[in-house]
Amino acid sequence: MNLAQNQTKIDLVIELVDEDLDALAEATEEAIIDGNGFGWLQPPVRQTLANYWRGVLLVPERELYVARLAGRIVGTTQLLKPSPNNEASAHAATLTTFFIAPWARGHGLAKGLIRAVARSAVEQGFHQIDLDVRETQTAAIALYEAEGFRRWGIKERYAYTQGRYVRGFYYTKDLKPHGKWRR
């Protein structure tokens, strides 16, 4: 399937209508089955996914970004900001829960999600953005590195899946905030 650029879109979500929630839950299930679930090894029941995504929208420190292909949500990521009482880490945000459904890859949506989160982080005055990823997620790792993220650490027992430990890689990207830094 070769879609025109105008059929892809990245959105910051502040509420989820039922149709979007269903599409997001389906994309999440597909990503989990593909081995790219952010912590889940098997898809939970739909209601658990729906509750998770609704809950994300209730947390002031989380910004939910979705990727749309032909109007349908096919992936997501979040910008996780430090809590207001965490002055020591107020300079750094985290990119988390990043995935694109397997059938929707190859349209530039993953790159679009990363860039949207980075733009938001810069606009909010963050100096860096951090993330962590399983070593098995090689396509995501290649994308992070192509987008300027630098690996700074490895955790040998990051995850336990399919009867073995999987390493985790930790990445950071220095941001160039515009104007005076303030948080």
Secondary structure, 3 states (H helix, E strand, C coil): CCCCHHHEEEEEECCCCHHHHHHHHHHHHHHHHCCCCCCCCCCCCHHHHHHHHHHHCCCCCEEEEEEEECCEEEEEEEEECCCCCCHHHCCEEEEEEEEECHHHCCCCHHHHHHHHHHHHHHHCCCCEEEEEEECCCHHHHHHHHHCCCEEEEEEEEEEEECCEEEEEEEEEEECCCCCCCCC
